């Protein structure tokens, strides 16, 4: 299903925001399930369509690392000690820090929840990479951010290009009869994959430069400073306001609104001074708007939810329950499935 690339990113960022508001493993698992079903159903046959699986594997690695770090360095403790690791003695100035020692079930569960949270957010970003066309996203960004958007889009294509390169190199090795697996396969694939990804990036950079991407187009220094100041001030206000909302401080709304106004003003001022044209620009169709709002709806419901089940207790250790209203908010993000059937 071909939609505006910004719609998929707003949908995925909405899910990621919803995931950041909870450590409930049932709700985080629901977010993963929703993202996975939408990716499998709506992704196109593109080289970057398989990036979601790679992000899931990185998520599993993050969960494992988070649990290991907690086991060796400690953190949350509880009365249920599972085993005790050899403890390294530390000097007096390092009081409060330990290496080794008792490992409790409460601490491991807490670390598992935190690792699952990070993995879920990473998987939502992977879903956006699998669904959105990065080159069409570049065409849709505001003209005032034209030079910056080139670098941003090239950075966003790194993961999809690495996945595509790894697949092509693996197929070439299989055709040559090389059936190596594990660490040996990684060693033999690492250099060709990085070389192929670098070659593709250089070709993309050369083609973009030949088409005038990144040129300043004779804009005066005063105009660039004014546009940059407004946009940076707006983005700073958006970041501070968003952090305040995610931290539970509703006083973040004024900064969020002020940052949005400044950012929009900067983009409007810059767009008038940047002579850029687009051939057949992507339109925000009602379907694209519906997809974006379905992801944002889940984020809004979890941001304003005060259900205690969003943060299940680990000390004492309790079985998590599934909060009904936040779960319904996450399920709203399945709306792209209905739009895919219509398409």
N, C-alpha and C positions, 0 to 999 in steps of 0.2 A: 504494500500500500504506500503510494507516494504522497507525502505530505510536506508541508513546510518544515525544514530542518529545525527551526526554532521551536516549533510545536513539540517535537520529540524531546528536545532538551528541557523545555519547561515542564513537560510531563515527568521526565526522569528526575529533575531537580526537586519537583514537588514530592515525589516518592522518597528521595533522599532526605529531604527536610522532615517528612513524617517519620522516617526511621530514626533520625537524630533525636527525636523527642521521647523515645522509649527504649528500655532495655528488656522489655518483655520478649522472651524467645518465641512465643507463639505469634505475636504480632510481627516480629521481625521475619519469621518464617513465612508469614502471610505476604509481606512485602516482596520477599524473594520469589514466592510462587506467582504473584501477580506480574512482576517484571518478567519472569521467565516465560509465562504463558503468552504475554503480549509480544515478546521478542520472537518466539517460535512462530506465532501466527502472522505477525505483521511485517517481519523483516523481508527485504528484497534479496534477490540473488546477486549479491555484490561481494567483492573481496573482503570487505570489513564486516560482513554479516555474522561471522563466527567469533567475533571478539568477546561476546558475552560469556561464552564458556571459558575463555582464558581469564577473564576477570573473576569468574567464580573460583577457579583454581587458585588465583592469588588470594581470594578471600579465605579459602581454607588454610592457606599458608599463614595468613595473618592471625587466624584463630589459634593455630598451633603455636605460633611465636608468642602470642599474648599469654597463653596458659603457661608456657615454659618460663617466660620472664617472671610471671607471678610466683611460680614454684621456686625459682632460684633467688629472687630478690625480695619476695614477700609483698605484703600489702594488707588486704583485709584478712583478718584472722577470725577464728571461731572455735567453739569447744570440740568440734568433731575432727580430731587429728587423724589423718589417713596414714601418713608416714612421716619420717623425719630424715632430712638430708644432712650430710655433714656440714657443719657451720664453720665459716671462715672467721676467725677473730679479727675485729676491726679496731682502730684506735679510738680514744675517747671522743675526739672531735667528730666522729662519724656516728654518734649515737642516733638511734632511730632508723638506721640503715642496717640491713643484714644481708648476708649472702649465705644461703642455705637455711637450715633449721626446719621446724615443723611446718608441714603443709596440711591445711585443713580443707574439708569438703566445702565449707562456706566460701573460702577464698578462691578455690578452683572454679566454683560455680559463678562467682562474681567475675573472674577473669574470662570465663567462657561467654558470659553475657556481653562484656565489653568487646571482646573479639568478634562476636557475632554482629554487634552494632557496626563496627568498622567494616566488616566484610559486606554487610548489607548496603551501606552507603557506597562502597566501591562497586558493587554489582549494579547499582542504579546508574552509576556513571558508565559502566560497561554496556548497559542496555541502551543508553543514548548513543554510544559509539556504534552499536550494531544497527540501530534504526535510522540514524540521521546521516545524510550525505554531507561530508565535511566541505566539499567544494561548493555545493549549493549554499551551505551555511555562510561561506565567505561572501557570496553575492548578496546575501540578505542583511548583512550587518550595516549599520549606519555609515554614511559617508564620512562623518567626522572621525570615526575610528578606523578609517581605511588602512592607514599604515600599520597601526597596532593589530588590526584584525588579521592581517597577513601572517604575522608571527604567531598569533593565537591559533589560527586554523592549521598552520603547518605543525604546531605543537600537538594539536588534537589528532592529527593524522598519524602520529608516531606509532601509537598502539595498533590501529588497524593495519598499517603497513608492515609492522613486525609480524603480525599474525599471518598476513597474506604471504610474506616472504618465507616464514617458517613452513607454511603448507606447501609452497612450490618447491622448496629445497627438500622437504621430506618425500614428496612424490618423485622428484628426480633421483633421490637415493634409492627408493624402492624399485624404480625402473632399472637401476644398475645392479640390483640384487643385494644391496646392503641392508641387512635386517638387524642392525645393531639397535639396542635399546638401552634405556637407563642413562647412566653418567657418560658412557662412551658415545652414545648418540648425541647427547648435548654438546660434547666437545667437538664432534665432527660437524655439527650444524651451526655452531655459534658464529664462526667467522663468515661463512656464506650468507647467513641470515642478516647479520649486521652490514655486510658489504652491499647486499641487494637493497636493503632499506635505505642505506646512505645514497646509493646510486639513484634510487627513485626520488629521494628528497632533493638531490641536486638537479635532476631533470625538472621536477616541479618548480624549484626556485628559478631555474633558467627560463622556463616557459612563462612564469609570472613576471619576471623582470622584462622579458621581451614585449609583454603586453602592457607595461607601464605600472605594474603594481608596486606600491611603496614609494612612488614619486610624490614630491611635495606640490607639484603643479603650480609653482610660483606664488604660493600663499605667503603673505607677509609674516614676519616674526610676531608682530603685535596680535594678529588674528590667531596664530597658533598658540600663543601664550594664553590668550583669553579663553579659547576653546578648551585647552588642556586644564587650565585652572578650574573652570566650571565643572568639567567632567570628573576630575580627580576629587574635588570637594564633594560632588554628588556621590561618587562611589564610596568615599570615606564615610559619608553619612549613612549610606545604605548598609555598609558593613557593620558600623556601630549599632544602627537600629536593629538589624537582623540579629546580631549577637545578643542585644538586650531582650528581644522577643524569645529567642531560643533559650536564654537563661531564665526565662519566666518573669522578666521585668517588663510590664506593659508600658512603662515610660519610654520604651524604645520606639514607640509609634511616632512621636514628633520628629525624631531624628530620621526615621525611615521615610516619612513624607517629605521632609526638607531635602534629604539626599536625592529622592526621586525627582523633585522639582528642579534641583540644580543640575542633575545629570541630563534630564530632558532638555533644559535650557541650553546646556553646552552642546548637546547633539544637534539641536535646531540651529544654533548659531554656526556651528562648524559645517553643517550640511549646506548652508547657503553659500559658503565660500569654497567648497570643494567641487570642482566641475567634473563629476563622475556620472556616467550613464550606465544603465544596465539593459542588456538584451533579454527580453522575455523574463522579467523578474518574477520570482515566486510570490504568489498571493496568499494572504491569510484567508482561506476559505472557511465557511462555517464548520466544516469537518475538522480542520486544523485547530480552530479556536476551541472546539469541543474537546479534542484530545488534550490540549494544553490545560484547559480548566479542570479536566478530570483528575490530572495529577496534582494541580494546585489545591483542589478541594480536600484531598486527603491530608495535605500539609496543614491547611487551615483548621480542620477538625481536630488534629492532634495538638496543634499549637495552643488552642483554646480549651482543650480538654483538661480537666482536673481529676480524672479517674486515677485512684491510687494504684490500680492494676498496671499502669504504664511502667512503673518501676517496682517490680516485685522484690520482696525482702529476701536477702541472702543471710542475714544474721538477725533472728534465727532463720534457718533455711526453710522456705515454704514453696509449695508447688505453685507455679504461676497460673493465673486464670486469664481467659481471653476477654478483654473489655469489648462490649458489644458495639457501642457507638464509634470508637476509633477503628474497629475492624470494618464496619460498614463504610467509613471514610476511605479506608485503603481499597476496599472492593470497588469503589466508584472508579478507580483507576483502570478497571477492566473495560471501560467504555470504548477504547480503540477496537476491541473485538467486534462490537456492533457496527462500527464504521467500516471495518474490514469486510464484513459480510455485505454491506451495502455497495462497497466498491467492487 
